Amino acid sequence: MKLIRANRLIDGTGAAPLAGAAVLIEGDRIKAVGRVADIGTPEGAEILDAPPGATLMPGLVDVHVHLAYSGEVDPDAFRAESTSIHYPAMALRAARYARESLEYGYTALRDMHAPGGVIIDLRNAINSGYLQGPRIKAPGLGLTVTGGHMDQPGFADFVEFRDMNAACDGPDGFRKGVRSQAKRGADFIKLNPCVGSRRDERFYRFEMTVAEITAACEEAHEQGLMVGAHTSGGPPLTAAIAAGCDTVEHAHWIDNATLEVMVERGTYLVPTLAVNEASSTYILDQPNASPKTRRWAEASEEAKWERLTRAKKLGVRVAAGSDAGFFMPHGVGNGRELELLVKGGYSPLEAIHCATAVGADLMQIDAGRLLPGKLADILVVAGNPLDDLSILRRRENLSVYLGGKPIARLLEVAT
Ligand SMILES: [Zn+2]
């Protein structure tokens, strides 16, 4: 048994912090949580006193990352990089990103698609103990229509990608797509039902038909898999939720009636504020950006705050997902999402709740809260994140425990 004592404890449930608190760990679980005076010093427990002013809190959860990608901002460089790396090398690099994320306090990550489905193999390697890394849920390949969001045109006719994504067409095509990813070992299914328009001025349009979305959700749910959907907004988003998508990502344009349906159904919103900020900043900085791209960047920046205010007021479950791997690096990048939730009207305590308990619930893992019986994924933070969330983005401030075991810092010399 281990007893960690600190000045304050944030349990992840959204409750006010507890002063003079301790967590008792037995094996990989939390055995007791409370005031130091109430817990005492159980016999045989190893006692670890955190430095003065430190905070105990649950390990962070990011429910939207892409460990297969580097975060390279320049589109040409990103494209060159993504098309020149072999899948085994991509998996090896992802192992480093996963480890780095862990050192930055992220004890659980939901990956949102990877070429070759390589994050499934990374997850298996971690679960087998070959590597140390966060708890990972992965979908394998993302399912998209031919020529859709994840099957973009623009390559020469001699270029052929294998297993970059799974292009499906028709309800039966999507059923087969779901079955293939389930066979591969997917934890959930990633769909692309709704996107911004490539050709005209619409911010959103159907990419999959309602029949395709319904078939994919039915098949996934039949197999016990949740469905996470890349969405833009409007009627196609409403239809995707009605058809059964369990988590909607991005979802900039969303009306109150749809938010109410989400509350009723328990659908999660993953607002990905960080990637929106990073991509809009990049686009608006480019003198050659097309007026259409510029307009989308400006409009989505505006819509995302207004939507978040309404979602919070109506009680939608909002989980923190940064989209790290796109426009931002893994590890140091992920924590920006908490700061932006605060910019969007959440208190620091609420932002931590979104990035711990809500994220763990979405990922269906028994963590994210410092409560007896939960997995002992714990951070000891130098300082008080409620005063300044940015302290979470410096790994020298963090001691990380994953399943009760301390994580050594290996990646001090980051490139
Ligand atoms: Zn993404």
Boltz pocket constraint, residues with backbone or C-beta under 6 A from the ligand:
constraints:
  - pocket:
      binder: B
      contacts: [[A, 64], [A, 65], [A, 66], [A, 112], [A, 323], [A, 326]]
      max_distance: 6.0
